[in-house]
Amino acid sequence: MNKWKVKITKLSDDHFEGNHPNGINTGFVKEGIIFDKPKVGEMFHVGFSGFHTSKVTDIIDENTFKTIYSTYKIEYLKEENREFKIDTLKKD
């Protein structure tokens, strides 16, 4: 099983106007292990922390993706993670 240590940062709140009901507002940061890339149509989970996004709606580039409510950036925290980038293919 693949895994990568990452930091995920919420770049923008695209729905709640800065008042997310769970307190996950712009600037929120979560570090953890991921086991798969973000995929359109699925929630994105960070390890076993319990944190997950709403469903991914768009892959913007190799480090940025949008969900139903937000835009996130992924940073890879270990040198051996370099080869891992989000696929830029769009869902048909």
Phi, psi and omega in degrees: 000133176282152172205149182221137175274127185222165167238127178249131182237133176279113181279324181206151173259113186259013185215315190268004178053044175080011181227061181298134183298338178258009179076015181264079185262175178309134182097348178303136180232138176224129174253147178174191180257136172244150182247353180205162178282157171299140180230134178303132179093355181236152171290151179253121183257140173253103178052216181254021184286345185092347180280133172210156177272173166288180183299137177288132181249338184201142171258112185280310176205190187294347180233005187224138177215157179250147172244184178304324188246346191211172171237135184233154174240141175249131172244137182264124192267351179236146181304321182291353178278352190307325184286348183271118175221151178293136174298140181263009177289137178270153176290137180291000000 
